[in-house]
Amino acid sequence: QVQLVESGGGLVQSGGSLRLSCAASGRIFGLLTMSWYRQAPGKQRELVATHRKDGTTVYADSIKGRFGIFRDNGQNTINLQMNNVKPEETAVYYCHVPAYNNWGQGTQVTVSS
């Protein structure tokens, strides 16, 4: 099991930037594929980005070119850099470890227009 704690959410204006961070416990962090998901009010949770254990990354089409997922194995963190954010991206953002189906508690991102 891996414990996950997200941080960095908050209120940001449309077109602004925000960086989310997910701190993970455990010595095997570097061996894990990690993902960020989000869930907007009244909508299903959706995959935003994945950082695979082989170093490759996958992004949802809606955020390509604007968001970046970065891993810091020394700090056991997986970060999501969000640029040029849009009001429709207001959601709770979650960190996820597919191998253990572990989820963090989520961090709220609110984008004002």
N, C-alpha and C positions, 0 to 999 in steps of 0.2 A: 504494500500500500504506500501511496505517496500523499502527503498532506499538501494542499494548495491554498495559498492566500493571495488574493488579488488586491491591487491598490492602484491609485492614480486616476480614478474616475472623478467626474465633477461636471461643472457647467462650462460649456464652451460655445462661442459664437459660430454661426455657420461660416465655413471657410477657414476656421481656425485649426489648431493642432492640439493633440493630447497624446501622452504616452502612458499606456497601461503596463503594469508589471505584475508578474505572477511568481511568487516565491514558492519553491518546492522543497520539501524535506526529502531526505534519503540520499544515499551515496551513488545511486544508479541513475541520477538525473540525466547524465550525458548519454545514456543508452536508450532513452525514451523518446518516442515521438510525442510532441506536445501540440495542442491546438487551442485556438481561441474561438469561442462561439458567442453569439449574442441572441437575446430574446427581447423583442419589442413588445409593448403592451398589446395583448390580444392576438399575438402572432406566435408561430412555432419557433423554437430555438433553431438557429441556422449557423452553419459553419462559416467562419470568417477567414481563418488562415491556419495552416498547419506547418510546423517545422519538424521534418522527419529526422529520425536519428542518424540518417546518412548525410544530413546537411541540406537536403533539398527542401524547397518550400512550395506550398500550394496555396493559391488565393481564390476566394470567390470572385466571380467576374465583376461584381458590383464595386469592389474595392481595389481592383488592380490598378497599379500606378499611383495610388494614394496612401495605402497602408503598407507597412513593412513589419514582418515578424522576425525578431532577433533573439538569439539564445546567448546567455552568458553562463557557461558551464562552471566557471570559477565561483560565481555567486549563486548558482542554482536558480536562475531566473529565466523566464521567457517573457519577452516584452513585445508589445504591440504599439508601434508608432502609427498614429492616425493623423493624416494630413488632409486639409481641404474637406473637413467633415460636413455632413449635410443634416438638416433637421430630421429627416426620416431615419437617420442612424441612431437616434435616441433609443437606448436599450440598456438592459443589464448585460454586461459582458462577463463571460465565464471562461476560466481556464480549464482545460480538460486533458486527462491522460488516458488515451484509448486503451492502453494495455491493461489498466486496472479499472477502467470506467470510473475514474475519480473526477469529481468536480469541485471547484472552489465555491465560495459563497457568493461570488459575483460582485461586480462593482458597477455602479450606476453611471452612465454617460448621458448627459442631456445636452442636446445641441439646440441652441436658440436661433430663431430666424431673424 
